[in-house]
Amino acid sequence: MAITQPFKNNPRAFMGFVGFVKINKGAVNPNAVGADLIDHEAYTIRATSADINLTQEISKPEVVDSRYDRSVYQLGPKLVDGSVSFPVVYEIPAEQERTLFEILYRYAVTRDDFGELSPFSMDVRYDPSGNADFTYVGCVVNTWKFSVAQSDVVTCDFDVVGVDREPATIGPPGRSDTICTPRGDTTSTFGATRIVTWNDARIELSGGRILSPIGGQYIRTFECNITNDVERFYSMNTVLAPQHIAPRKRDVTGTMTLIGRHPDLSSVARTNESHCTESSNILFGYKTTDGGEGCSTSTFNVTLPNTVFEIETMSLTNDIFESTINWHSLPAAGTGSCDPLLTIGAANFTYEPA
């Protein structure tokens, strides 16, 4: 009886964990009124999901041609887009000054003097065969989300819109990954790092018509969304890719769930019609309470100004009583004026846990 060797022929199956996604070395462009140039090295994203792709629609228009089968087809534009989700971590590699989370936040909010976002490229390796290595070029952050819920981790989600996908020969996942020698020595390490959890999150509502600061002890879930409304612009440039991609007006919105109902915050929302301006703030971010190893240098906080709160929604169930409040921040930033969303690290939280 002949013995055959299993798994002898191609194709072989690759497990997804051998792949990776990273943003390449780049820079967030400055502007004339406060945004500094931010250079950064490549970052490997510890992603829970990533679905960046190049797609193209093929349609079959209806024409009158004496046939009952379709006889013509039409090519659509080539679209580069997709999303990545990852838990926020404390790691700041030796070559860096900021966490990946902060870098992506800066890509999402920093506009140059023309009101445009900074482009960057992303490497994606789907398997180690060399047949599925790609660089997505000309990417900008279309949406960015910070979210946290009680008993859970702080999560960052962002989606990008890009110009094109290019075949690539991608090296190791990152400059800080473990590289083993035949003797088992390592030349560098991909450090173990802690995920930012709900106890590290800091959320506070204050200022304006809020009589006294409302701390995170009232909040069970919090979400902040930044939407740049990116659009592709095409021309007769001989290719099915856009000539340029640019953002439109920025939208900063979110939602939060509170334990019970907060009467002061509810009053602020209910009396919006009696006021003609708004100066309430939302402060959010994360930090540790003890400033231990690797903690004090990788905290993040920002203030969202001019926040308008919607009237809360409530429902009766057999579970805990909660109220949900949607909110809108209007920073009023623009070319020639400072962007308050770039005052990172300036938030002054009043409430601290005992």
C-alpha positions, 0 to 999 in steps of 0.5 A: 500500500502506497503512502502518500505525503499529505499537504504536498501540493499547492495551494496551502492554507495560511492562517490569518495570524501570520498577516499584519497591517501597519501604517508606514513611516510618514508625517502629519502635515502642519498648518500656520496656526498651531499644528506642528509637523508630526513625524512618525516611524512605521506602526504595526497595528494590533488589529482585531479586524482589518478589511482594506481592499481595492474594489471595482464594480462591473455593471451590465447596462440594458441596451436594445440590441435584438438579444435577450442576453446582455451583451455589454459591460461597463467598468466602474472606478477603482475604489480603495477603502476599508476599516481597521479596529484595534484595542488601544494599548499603552505601548510607545516603541523606543523610536516613537514619541506618541502612541499609535492611537494619538497618531491616528487621532492626529491624522483624523483631525489635523487639517493643513492650510488648504483644509486638507488631511495628511495622506499616508500609506498602509502595508497589508500582508495577507499571507507570507507567500509573497503573493499577497503583499500590498501597499495602499497609497494616498490614504486619508482617515475618513472616520475615527471612533473612540469607544469604551463601555463599562467592564470592557476595553477602550477601542479605536476604529477608523476607516480610510479612503485611498488612491491605489493599491500597489504590489509590494515586498513587505519586510518584517511587521515592524521595527520592534518585532522580535528577530531571533538568531539561530542561538535564540538571541533576540536583536529587538523585542515586540514588547508586551503591553497592556490594553487600556481598559474602562478603569483607565478611561476619563470622561467629564462634562463641564463648562457652559451651562453645566452647573458642576462637572459631571464625572465618569462615575455617571457614565456607562458607555461613551463614544466619540466619532469624527467624520471628515466626509471624504470624497473622491474627485475624478478627471480625464487622467487616463486611469480609473483612479481618482485624481484627488481625494479631499475632505468636506466639512468635519462632523464631531458627534457621539453618544453616551449612556448614563446610570439613571438620569442626570437632572442637570444634564437633562435640564441643559438639553431641555432648555436649548431653545432658551439659549443662543450660544453653547460653551459646554465641554466634553473632556475624554481620554485615558490615563492610569492612576499610579503612573507606573512603568510605561504609563505616564508617557502614553496618556491621552486627553482632549477637550471637545468644545461648544458641545450641544446635548440632545434630550435623553432617551429612556426606556423601562426594562427589567435591567438597570435603568439608563438614559442615552444622550447624543451630543454634537461638538462644534469646534468652529476651527478653520483655515487661519484659526486655531483648532481646539481639537489639537490641544492634546494633553490640555484637558483638566479633569476635576473628577478622580477616583478615590 
